Amino acid sequence: MSEHTYRGSCLCGSISYQITGPFKVFQYCHCSRCRKITGSAFSPNIFVPPERFKWLSGEGQISRYELPEAKYFTTCFCSNCGSTLPWHVKGGMNVVVPCGTLDEKPDIEPFQNIFWDSRAPWFRDPAALKCFSEFPKRHLQ
């Protein structure tokens, strides 16, 4: 894994950041908290040492929510568009970077699922579903 620098941003583009490899972990988290903040079946996250993370723009527009009963869980998001953004883990040992906010492919691939037993009961392997390269045409009945 290289020391390449990658950029990321929110949907509206007002907040941007950069991360520099090598990275610690890339994993899919299926816990109910990650499902709630992403609105998805799991959260694809890269863990980055704090010294390899930097906000580039819009830091003042970031909102942060810390779940009081959680030891490490926090979430940050753009106060304008609502996009999930990287956050410093409580305790400061890592920055969790939601991979969907990266603007390019990182040089690390996901290698594990965590909280698998907590996965959404409706979760299906995406590879087992029909695939369309764009929005599917409407079928008349």
N, C-alpha and C positions, 0 to 999 in steps of 0.2 A: 504494500500500500504506500502511495506516494504522499508528498507534502503539497499536493496540488490544492489550490484554493477554489472553492465553489461559492456561488452566490445563490441567495434565495430571497423571496419576497412574498408579500400578501397579494390577494386578488386585485385590489385597486392600485397596487404599486407604490403606495405612499410609505411603506415600511420595507426596508431591505437589510440584509445581513450577509456576512460571509463566514465560512468555516474552512479550516485548513486541516487536511489529513496529516498523519494517519488518525483514524477514528477508533473508538473503543469497541462499539457494538452496533449492529444493525439488526433489529428484531421487530417482529409483529407482536403487539400486545393486544390480547383479547379481553382484558379486564373490563368490567362494566363502566368504570370511570373513563377509560380511553374511548369506549364505544360512545359514551354520552358526549364527550367533547368533540369527537369527529363526526358523529351522526352516521357512523359506518360500522362494519363488522369488526374491524380491528384498526389499530393505529401503527403505521410503519414508522419507526423511530430510530434515528442514529444518536448515539451518545458521544458527545464531544467534550474533551477537557475544556474548562472555561477559558484557558489561555489561547485556545484555538478557535474561539468564537468572537465575533465583533459585529455590533450594529453599525450599519452604514448610513441609514436615513430613517427618519420617522420614529425614533425611540420614544418621543414624547406622546405618541398616539397609541402606545401599547397599554392595554388593560391587563391586569393580572388578577387571577382568582386562586386563592389557596383554600383547599378543603380543610376545615379546621381539624377534623379527626384523622386526617391522613398524615403519615409520617414523612413521605417524600413527595406526594402528588401535588402538582400545581398546574395551572394552565395560563397561557398568555394568548391574547388575540388582538387583532386590529380593531380599534374602537370605531373605525369608519366602515369597513366591509365585513368584519367578523371572522376573518380567516384565522385559523389556529396558527400560532407562531412559536418559535423556540422559547424555552423557559429554563431558567436555572433551577435545578432541583433543590428543594429545601436542604440545607446543609452545604450547598455550594460545590459539591464534588464533580458534578456533570452539568452539561447543558443538553437538554433533550430537543432534538431537531425533528419536527414532523417532516418526513421525506417528501410529502406532497407539496411542500412549499419551496423545494429546491428548483432552481431554474435550469439545471443540467443534471445528467446522470453522474452519481458519485462513483468512485472507484472501489466501492464495497457493496456486497450483495447481502440481502437478509439471510441469516443462517439459523434462526430459531423462532418458534412461536412460544410466547409466555402466557400464562393464565389460560391455557388451552381448555381446561375443564370449565372455565367461565364463558367460553365463546357463545355467541348469540345462537339461540336454538334454531334459527332460520338460516344460519351460515351454510353455504354450499361452496365447494371448491370452484373458483371462477373458471378453471380450465374445463370443468364438466358441463358448463352452460353454453348455450348458443352464443356465438360471437358475431358482431357486426362491426364493420369498419367506420360506420357513422350511424346516425339515428335510423332505426329500421323503418321501412315503409309501412304505412298503415294497411292492415289487412281488412278488406271488406267482408262482412259475413252475410 
